[in-house]
Structures are given as structure tokens and as C-alpha cells.
Amino acid sequence: MNINRLQELKQKLTLESDLSSIWSFYMDNFADHPEFIELGEPAHNKFLDTVIHKTVEQMFGKKIKITDFFLIYIAQYHFFHAPFLVERRIGGVIYFEDIKIGLIAVSADYPPTDEVKYSRFSEIMQLPSPNRNELN
């Protein structure tokens, strides 16, 4: 495993139109490497929790229970990653906090087949309304 390839993953996540290619790159270079998992710490991120639930609901057209969500954060690279289950379907998420872009992948069926549903997402920051009483 070459941790420097995370920069390449970040670039793919922002530029690549083929979402399966991005996910395959992540799986091939990081996901199955124990030393990669050991780089991070267990974490909680309310934004990612909300995005995953809403996105999976849209993917399958109904509210679906998500279980075994195990979020890991690698602070040095501002990177979150996690596996999870969606009614026995295998899923996963990757997210770069510094550029606020991520990708969700979920097996379309159970038992799993080669068909996977993908969704790229970004965090939109909501700016406060301007205060007309301020001079600056």
C-alpha cells in the first residue's frame, strides 16, 4: 500500500466521471490493506451519517436501516472511510474533509452481484444572511 496514492484518489474523486473507476481505485489501493485501516481512528461525523441515510433512501426509494457503520478518520489526510450494511447489502463511503467531496457505493442486490449503485456528494456550506446594519 502506498499512502501517497491518496492524493491521486482525491484528484480522481474531483475529476473522474466514472464513479466505478474511483471506487475500484480506492478498493484496490486502500480498502483491503490492514495498515491503511490502522492509520486512522474511529470517528463520528453527523454530516456523513445524514448524507449516507438520505442517499441510500434515494437509491432504493424507501427508508432503509443501515447497520455496522464503522467510520475511520485519518486526520493527517483529512480522510474519512467506512464500510456499512444496507439490509444485508454491502456499502461503503469515502470522504475528503478538506475538499468536502465524497463517494458512496452500495451493492444493488442481496446476495451481492456485480451491480453497484454509486453517488458522489459534496458538502455545501450555507453562508449567513448579510446583516444590513453592519458597515463592513
N, C-alpha and C positions, 0 to 999 in steps of 0.2 A: 504494500500500500504506500502510495506517495501522497502525503498530505498536501503538498503543493498543487495537486490537481484540483483542490477545492476552488482555486481561483478560476480554473477552466470550467468547472461546474457552474460557478456564478455567472461567467460570461455566457455559457450555453443557456442558462435559465433566463437571461435577459434578451438574448438574440435569436435563439433557435425556435423555429416554428413547429417542428416535430416533437411534441411533448414526450412521445415514447422514447425518442432518442435521448432526451435529457434524463429520463428515469433510468434507462438502461445504463447510461454512463455512471450515474450515482450507484446503482446496484453493482455494477462490475468493479468499480474502483473503491467503494467505501462500505456499503451496507453489510457485506458478509465478512468484514475484517474485524476481529475482536479488538485489535489495537486501536482501531478507529473509535469504537464504542467506548473504550477506556479513556479516550481523550476528554470526554465530556462528563457532565454531572447531571443527575436527574433534575428536572425543572418543571415549572408550571408556567403557562402563558395563556392568559384569558383570551387574548385575541385569537391565537391559534385554535384554542378549544372551540370558540364560537365559529370560526371560519370552517373548521372541519365538519362540525354538526350541520351548519347551513348548507355547505356544498354537497355533502353526502345526501342530505334531504332532497336537494335539487337533482342530483344524479339519478336517484331511484324513485323520485316522485312521491315520497312519503317520509314521515319521521322514522328513523331507524336508530336502534340502540348501538352505540359504539362502546366497545369494551377493550380491555388490555392495551390501553393507550399508555405508552411509556416514552415520554418526551425526554430527550437528552439535549443539553445545551453545551456547545463548545465556545466558551467566551472569547478566546483568542481570535476566533474566526467569525464571531457573531452569527453562529450557525446552529439552528435547531433541526433535529431529525427525530422521527418516531415511527414505530410500527403500531398498528392497531387492527382490531377486528370489527367488521360491519356485518352483523348477523352471519357470522362464520366466514365471511369473505375477508381476504387478506387486504390490508390497506397500509399506506404509509404517507408520510409528509416530510418535505424538506423546506426550510425557510431561512433566508439570509436576512437577519435583523437590520443590518446596516443599509441595505438597498431596498428592504421591505417588499421582497418578492419571494414567492414560494410555489410549490407544486404538490398536488395531492394525486395519488394513484390508488385505485381500488379495483380489485377483481370484479368483473361484471357478474359472475355467477358463482354458485356453490354447488358442487365442488368446483374449485378453481379451474378455469380454462386459460387459454392464451389471450382471451379478450379482457382488456383493462380499460377502465374509464379514468380520464385524466382531467385535471383542472388546474390551470395556473392562476394565481391570485396575487394581488398586491394590496398593501395597506394604504388607504387614502387618509391623509391627515386632514382633519377639519380645522380650519383656522377660525379664531374667534371673530365675531362680527365687529366691525370697526366702531369705536366709540367716538362719536362726533364732538364730544366735549373735550377730547384731548387735542392739544395743539401740535404734538409731534406725530 
